[in-house]
């Protein structure tokens, strides 16, 4: 008999956010010694292609993909549709997808690695980490900590409220590290939206500044730190900037405007460097993304992971209440969902989740530690050029719901 769950238990919560957007979704004691030891695909993997194709056609999506994890194993996966609308070039299992703000948990985890190494502390303040900026920014930001930046409690806005910062961001000038340095300086001259530490407002700028702090401390770029501390240890060889710029061969999926018009790969298809730490320009295969999610799932179950200890994961993944009624951790929305409940009578259905978009892609991940289950979905179309009655977020929610229903039968 197929397991069922009431649709009301799968609620995606918060409104979409600009740029690397967000919406709330839905015991091994010894860390493994290698990425290969952590990652063992299941012997039998359920094919989701046909299931996804029904939803792709129903929602008029160029392509859609999904993976179901049980622990460190892929137990179901699929992809269907076209890399570029209007062509016959189909998506492939190794294709790279943009994951948007679902990458914020990656930046937070990278900072966690530096904390465990003693290079940084969660309590490290902006004035301590960036002493050269101290006299040129508002005193209100001096005592803002890394943890506040990563949990959207630093008093920062999205950026467009600061005309000088917003204009500079979209000029795309300077190297990525220099770009983030100047954005940080411009943003921290703006009056905070609320007293830092005493409120919540989703802000990609907080991640920009946190990334800049890590860069300044290590004298390495955020891109290098992510590669060395996250991607290489987990064997995520496809992860990095993109998309590929081979227009003739259509070497990878293209992003699409909401009306279905494809966007040529290149600088204008990506976000400026400032948004890198918040997920503005990260692409990777679904399998590689699932390696990171499997690590997060392990930490959420109270186990040491390959990257971080159980205690550090507990701090990363423990949410604080927001004025929206939900809870937000560092890169994760934290909720309770009926479908995420385990077999234990005291199970609460804890769910870690996130959405991501740069308005031409959409991604979504939900982690249910009490079920030892995770679901990842992505599509190569976003909400740029609004003109459809039904948002892409709503459409991908429905895809995710369908995949979760299937996952509960495995």
TAJOHU-V611584 format. One line per field, one symbol per residue. ss: DSSP state (A for helix, B for strand, O for the rest). psi: psi as a letter, one per 30 degrees, with the letter a starting at -180 (. if undefined). burial: 1 if it has 24 or more other C-alpha atoms within 12 Angstrom, else 0. A space follows every 10 residues. Layout:
ss->???
psi->???
burial->???
This chain:
ss->OOOOOOAAAO OOOOOOOOOO OOOOOOOOOO OOOOAAAAOO OOOOOBBOAA AAAAAAAAAO OOBBBBBBBB OOBBBBBBBB BBOOOOOOOB OOOOOBBBOA AAAAAAAAAA AAAAAAOOOO OOOOBAAAAO OOOAAAOOAA AOOOBAAAAA OOOOOOOOOO OOAAAAAAAA AOOOOAAAAA AAAAAAAOOO OOOOOOOOOO OOOAAAAAAA AAAAAAAAOO OAAAAAAAAA AAAAOOOOOB OOOOOOOOOO OOOOBBOOOO OBBOOOAAAO OOAAAAAAOO OOBBBAAAAA AAAAAAAAAA OOOOOOOOOA AAAAAAAOOB BOOOOOBBOO OOBBBBOAAA OOOOOOOOOB BBBBBBOOOO OBBBBBBBOO OOBBBBBBBO OOOOOOOOOO OAAAAAAAAA AAAAAAAOOO
psi->kkklkkeffi kgclllklci lkkka.jkfk klfleeeejj kkejkkkgee eeeeeeeegh kelkllkkkj bgkkfkllkl akekkglgjl lleglkkkgb fffefeeeee eeeeeffgel lfgkleeeei fffefglkff fegkleeeef ghgfglafef fjeeeeeeef fhllleeeee eeeeeeegfk klfljkfgak kkjfeeeeee eeeeeeefhl leeeeeeefe eeeghiffka lalkhieefi flkklklfgf klkklaeffl llfegefggf hkllleeeef eeeeeeeeef gglkaeelle eeeeeegjlk klfffakkbj gkkjakkeff kafkfgkfhk kklllkkggg lklkkkkief fhkkkklllh kagkikgkfk leeeeeeeee eeeeeeeff.
burial->0000000011 1111011111 1111110000 0100100110 1000011110 1110110011 1111111111 1111111111 1111100001 1111111111 1111111111 1111100001 1101111011 0010001101 1111111111 1111111110 0100110111 0100011111 1111111111 0110011011 1111111111 1111111000 1111111011 1111111111 1111000001 1111111111 1111100011 1111111111 1111111111 1111111111 1111111111 0111111111 0100011111 1111111111 1000000011 1111111111 1111111111 1111111111 1111000000 1111111111 1111111101
